[in-house]
Amino acid sequence: MAAAPGNQYAAKAKIVTDAIRKAIVQEDGKRLRQGVDKLLDAFANGEPWAIEQVMNRMEGKPAQTTTVAGDPDNPLNVNQQLTVNFVEPTVPE
C-alpha cells in the first residue's frame, strides 16, 4: 500500500531503496545473489524466519483476520444497506 501524500518516512525509504538498487546494478547483482542464496539455504534448513520470508514473497502475506464480538447483554447490531441505481447507457455521437 502506498504511503499517504506528504509522508516524509516514505520519501526517506525511497532514498534507501534507490541506493540499494544502484549498488545492485553497479556490481551486477553479485551480492544480491549471495544474499538470496543464504536465504534459500536457511529455507532449506527449515529456519522458520526464512520459510516465512520466502512464502510471503512467493505466495503473498496471508490476509489478516479480525474477530468482532459483542457483550451477550448488549449485542452488536450491524446494519448494512446496499443501494443499486440503474441508469440508461449513453451512446457517444
C-alpha positions in Angstrom: 0.0 0.0 0.0 1.4 3.4 -0.9 2.1 6.0 1.7 -0.1 9.0 2.2 0.8 12.2 0.4 3.3 14.2 2.3 4.6 11.1 4.2 8.3 12.0 4.9 9.1 8.5 6.0 8.2 7.1 2.6 10.5 9.7 0.9 13.4 8.6 3.2 12.7 4.9 2.5 12.7 5.6 -1.3 16.2 7.1 -1.0 17.5 4.0 0.7 15.7 1.7 -1.8 17.2 3.7 -4.7 20.7 3.5 -3.2 20.3 -0.3 -2.8 19.1 -0.7 -6.4 22.0 1.4 -7.7 24.5 -0.7 -5.7 23.0 -3.9 -7.1 23.3 -2.7 -10.7 26.8 -1.4 -10.2 28.1 -4.8 -9.0 26.0 -6.8 -11.4 23.9 -8.3 -8.6 26.6 -10.5 -7.2 26.0 -9.7 -3.5 22.2 -9.8 -4.0 22.6 -13.3 -5.4 24.8 -14.2 -2.4 22.1 -13.0 0.0 19.4 -14.8 -1.8 21.5 -18.0 -1.7 21.9 -17.6 2.1 18.1 -17.1 2.4 17.4 -20.2 0.4 19.9 -22.2 2.4 18.1 -21.2 5.6 14.8 -22.0 4.0 16.1 -25.5 3.0 17.4 -26.0 6.6 13.9 -25.3 8.0 14.6 -21.9 9.6 11.1 -20.5 10.4 12.0 -16.9 9.6 13.4 -17.9 6.2 10.3 -20.0 5.4 8.1 -17.1 6.3 10.1 -14.7 4.1 10.1 -17.0 1.1 6.4 -17.9 1.4 5.4 -14.2 1.8 7.4 -13.3 -1.3 6.2 -16.3 -3.4 2.5 -16.5 -2.2 1.9 -13.1 -0.6 1.2 -12.4 3.0 -1.9 -14.1 4.4 -4.9 -11.8 5.0 -5.2 -10.5 8.5 -8.4 -11.6 10.2 -10.4 -9.6 12.7 -13.0 -11.0 15.1 -15.6 -8.7 16.5 -17.8 -9.9 19.4 -20.4 -8.2 21.4 -21.5 -8.4 25.0 -24.2 -11.0 25.5 -26.3 -8.5 27.4 -25.7 -5.8 24.9 -25.2 -7.5 21.5 -23.7 -5.7 18.5 -26.2 -4.6 15.8 -24.9 -4.4 12.3 -27.0 -2.6 9.8 -25.9 -2.6 6.2 -27.7 -1.1 3.2 -26.9 -1.6 -0.4 -28.3 0.8 -3.0 -28.3 0.0 -6.7 -29.1 2.7 -9.2 -29.8 1.6 -12.7 -29.2 4.2 -15.4 -29.7 4.3 -19.1 -26.5 3.9 -21.0 -25.5 6.8 -23.2 -24.1 6.4 -26.7 -21.5 8.9 -27.8 -22.4 10.7 -31.0 
